[in-house]
């Protein structure tokens, strides 16, 4: 049984009032219930055709893009219904199969309308042309109720204990669109005013000093403010993790796993044009995207893109390590169904190897910041413990964040506790 309230996980930070699974479930379902589904008959056939590949492992976001491009004549209402139908079935497929007694795309779509979106039965019949199976009460087990694959259940229960159901429910609620004001251009208040001028409402995030949460789902990449480099789209947890570096003007910093550079650009903004962020990644295409983003942000002279890791000493090294990415799983409706649990064992050796690269390049008195976007202790606390045992010259320092964002000395964020992606970040100081 799920129960009415979660018991606080002894691993988790204290002082945070937890939501109930019922409240999180309502938040996920209400957005579907508020949609005008009356356009469904005109897009249903095409959605069902796209759902076949999605349910067999296809990428829902990519297939939705193909679907929408194939029907340029659809207006905003038709596009919204098609997207919510495709993503809704992709996400809720296990719960829907329970209600439908079938795993056919048509049966799952019908169950989405009746049993998740609470569309009246007569409308469901009219819009789908289907007879409805007998209604069933919501399932008692959280993996079925919140639609998670069996393979991930032991991973979440091991990592989160009694909060596993809360995490699972929170990952069904779409993440907010959060942006970071580019301090090289303007501060957060000025960005909020600029966005308001472009008809986008926002409000300040609670913890990250440059973060704004946007209201609704605006097309942020199409805004003039984005094209002018005034902000970057970045989760609040990601911003907090990068801020652990505590970059200051004049510092040389190495971003060892820069990717496309979300955290790199935050560090560059903190340097305020004095100092340098060296960015390295094995993904050359991602680094090229970083190059263009740095130019747009006015950080091209601060960010140096590397083709190899130099033998230099840095004040700080950020290791934003590749990982199982369970902390950001809410970002895609079907990611959980395409996650290969068997691959998880490969990450700790890679993470430890990256930390070894980092320690050889941080000066005495400098810091390594180790970050992942996963909830697995095997990739977080266990990796840090093993690394510290091999390096007595390092000591774990308390993360400079609010107490409710810490577990022990480390930053730990989560969707069910803080409304952020699940990040782990810790500071290792070198003697």
N, C-alpha and C positions, 0 to 999 in steps of 0.2 A: 504493500500500500504506500502511496505517496505521502499521505498525512497532510495536515493543515499548515504546518510551519516546519522549516528546516532546523535541525540541531546544528549549532555552530561547530564547524570543523576545528578541532584543536590545533591543526596546522595553520589556520588562517588568522589574520590580524584581528584584534579585538576592537570594540568600540564602534563597529559599523552595524547599523540596523539593517537586517536582511529583508528583502521582499519575500513574499510567499510565492510558491509555484503557481497558485491560482491567479495572482495578480499578473505575473509574467505571461501566463497562458492567455489571459484576457487581452493583454497588450498586443500579443501576436495575432490573435483572432479578430480583434476589433478593426484593425486596418483592412482586413479582408471583408468584414461585414459592412464597412462604410463605402466600399466601392460600388459603383453603379454597374451591375453585371448584365444589364439589359442588352448590351451589344454582343454578348457571347454568341448567339446563334450565327452571327455573320463572320465570326473568326474561329468557331469551334472546330470545323473540319481541319483547318490548317494547324491549329494548336495540337490536335490529336496526332496529326502526322509528325509533328516535331517532338512530341512526347515519347514516341517509340524509341528513338535514339537516346534521349535523355535517360530513360529508365534502363537502358542497357549500357550505361557508362559514359554517354556523351556529355560534353561540357554545356550546361544549360545556358550560360551567358553567351557562349559562342553561337549556339543554335538559335537563341532568341534573336541575335543580331542578324543571322541569315534569314530568319523568318520575317523580320521587320523590313529588311532591305528588299525582300521578294514581294512586298506589298506596300509600295510607296504611297498608294492612294488611301491607306487607312488614316483616319484622323486621330487626334489625341485620345479620344475615348476608346476607340477600337484597339489602339496600341497598348493602352493601359490594361485593358481586360486581357489581351493576349499575353502580356508580360506577367500579370498576376496569376493567370491560369497556369502558365508554363512553370513559373517559379514556385507557385503554391503546391502543385503536384510533385515537383522535384523535391521540395523540402519535406512535405508531410506524407510521403508515399507509404511509410509503414503504418501510420495511424489511419490513413485512408483505406488501405487494404483491409484493415481490421473492420472498418465500418462497411465497406463495400462487399466484403466476402469475395473479392476478386482483385487481381493485380492488372487488369486491362486498363489502358489509358482512359477509355470512356467511363468505366466504373469508378476510377480514382477521381476523375474530374467531377463526376456527379457527387461523390462523397465530399469533395472539397467544398462545393457550394452548400450542401445541406448541413454537414456535420462540423465544418470548421467556420465557414462564413455565415452560417445560420440564415441562408436564403430560404424563404418559405417554400414548402414542398411543391405547391402548385406552380410556382415560378421555376423551380428546378426542372419539373416535368416539361414545362412549356419551352424552356431554353435549351434543354438537352435532348428532348424527345425520348427520354428513358424512364422506365418504371423504376421506382425506388425500392431498394431492399428494406426489410424491417429495420427500424432504428435500433441502435445499440447504445447502451450507456458508455461513457468514456472508459477506456481501459485503466486498470489499476497500476500496472507496471510502468515506470517512467520511460523506459526505452520505447515502448509502443506509444504511450501518450504523447511524448514529445518527438517521436519519429527519429530514432537513432539506430544505427546498425549495431548488431550484436558485437562485432569485433571491437568497437570503441567503448563498450560499456565497462569492461574491467579496467581499461585505461583511465577513464574518468573517475570511477569509484576508487581506484588506488590513489590517484592524484588528489582528489577533492573530498574523499570520504562522504559524509552525509550531505555535502553540498553539491554532489554530482547532479542531482535532479534540478537544482536551482540553476546551475551552469547550463545544463541541457535546455531548460526552458528559456533562459535568457538568450541563448543563441538562436532562438526562433524569432526574436524581436529584431527588426532591421536596425543596424547600427546608425547612429546619427551621422550626418555629414559634418565633419569637424575640420576647420582650417587653422593654419598657423599664420599669423601676421608676420610678414617679412620685415624684421627690424632694420634692415638696410634701406627700406623704403618709407616705413611708417609704423606707428604703434598700433596696439589692438583697438583702442578707442577710435582712432582715425579710420582704421579698416572697417569697423562696424558702421561708421557714418558713410563711408564710400559704398559699402554693400547696400545700405538703406537707399542710397541714391540710385542704385540699380535695381530697386524693388526686391531686395533680398533681406529679410529680417534675420537677426542673429542675437545671441546672448552669450556673455562670457562663460567660459568653462570654469569649473570650480577650482581646479588645481594647477593646470598649466598656464603660465602667465601670459602667453601669446595666443592662446586657443580661443576660438569662437565656435559655438555650435550653431549651425544654420537651421532655420525653420523650414519645414517642408523638404522637398527633393528638387531644388533648382539645378539647372544645367550649369554647374560651376565652371566647367572648362570653357564655356562659351562667354563668360562674363569678361568685360573689358578689364576689370580689376585683376583677373587672373592672367590675361594676356600681357598686362603691364608688369607682371611679376610682383604684385602686391601681397600675394598669399600663396601658400601651398596647401593642398588637401593632405591632412595628416591626423591620425587618431590621437586623442589626448594622451593615451598611454604611451604611444610612440614618442610623443614630444617629451614626456616626463623621463622616459628611458634615455633619450639622447642628452637631456639636460644633466644627467648624472656626471657627465664629463666635466661640467662646470668650466667650459671653455671661456677664456678671458682674452682681451686684446693682447697681442704679442706672442701668444702661445703657438708652438708648432704641434699639430694634432694629426694623428693617423687614424683614418677610418678604414679598417682592414677588410670589411665586407660591405662595401658602400652600396652595391646594387645601383638602382637608379637615383639614389642620393637624397631621400627624404631627410634622414638624420644628418647627412653631410651638409645640407643647406642650412639646417638649424645651427650647426656648429659654426658655419661660415658667418651667419648673421650675428652670433654671439661674439665673434672676433672683431666685428665692426671695422673691417678693412685693415686691421693690424694683426699680422700673424698669418698662418697658412694651414689649410686642411688638405692633407694628402689623401687621395681617395683611390683605393685599390679594390678590384673584384675580378674574379675569374670570368665573369660574364661581360664580354666586351660590348655587346649590344646595350646592356644596361648602363655601362659607363658612357656610352655615346649619348644616351638619353640624359644622363646627368650633365654632360657637357652643355647641352642645349638648355636645360633647366637652370644651370648656373649662370649662363649668359642672360637669360630672361630675368633672373633674380638680382642681377647686378653683382654677382659673386665670382665672376670669371677670373678676376685677379687674385682671389683668395683661395680658390679650389684648384689644386693641381692634380690632374688625373694621371695615374701611374699605370705603366704596363708591367711593372714588376715591383716587388716590395723592396724598398731601399734599405741599406744597412745604415740607418740613422737612428739617433736617439730623440725621442719625443717626450713632451711633457705629459701627454695623455694618448692612449690608444683605445679606440672603441672597437670592440669585437661584437658586432651585431650578427650573431652566429646563425648559419642555416640550421633548421630544426624541423621538428614534426609539425609545427604551425597549428597546433590545436587551439592556441589562444585567439587566433584570428578566423576561426572556422565559421563564424557567423557572417563573414563577408561574402559567402557564396551559398545559395540554397542547396546545392548538391555536392559541396566539397566533402562533407562527411561520408557521402556514399562513394566517393572516388579516392578516399584516403587508404593507403596501403599500410596497415599496421605492421606487416612484416618488415617494412623498411625502417622502422623506428630505431632498430639496434645499430644502424650505421651512423647515427648522428653523434653520440658521445665521443667516439674516437676522432671524428673530424673536429668537434668542438675543442677537445683537448689539444689537438695539433695547432689549431688557430691561436689558442692561448699561449702555447709555446713560442709561436712566431711573435706574438705580442710582447711577451716578457723579455725577449731578446732586443726589443726596440724601445723600451720605456726607460727613461733615465732614473737615477736615484732620486727619490722624493716624488716621482711621478705616479700616475695611476693608470690602471687598466679598468675599463668598464666592460663587463660581460653582460650581454643582453640576449634573450631569446623571446619568441612569441609563442611559447608553449607552456602548458601547465604541468608537464611531466617532471617529477623530481629527478628522474634519471638524467635529464638534460640540464637541470638547473642546479639544485643543491648538491647532488651527487658529483657532478662535474667539477663544481667549485671546490668541494671538499677534497677530491682527488688531486686537483691542481695545487691547492695550498699545501697538501702533504708533501708534494714534490718540490715546493718552492718556499722554504722557511723565510726567505727574504721578503715575502709578501704577507700582508695582513688585510683581512676583510674589514672595511670601514662601514659605518652606518650610512645608508643612502640619505641624501639631503632632501627628504620629502616628508609630508605630513605623516604622523604616526599611523593613521588608519590605512595608509598605503604601504606599510612595511610588514613583512613577516620576518622576524628576527632582524638582521641588519639590512635585508634586501628589499628593493621595490618589488611589489607584487600587485598587479592590477587584474581585474576580471570584469566580465560583462554583468554578472549578477550582483556584485558588490559595488561597483563604481561606474557602470555604464560604459566601460572602456574595453578594448581588446585585452586579452590575457597576456601581459608582459611580465617577465622576470628580469630584473637588472640589479647588478651588484658592483660595488667599487672595491678594487684590490689595490692597495697602496704599496709601493715598493720602498723599502728602507734605504 
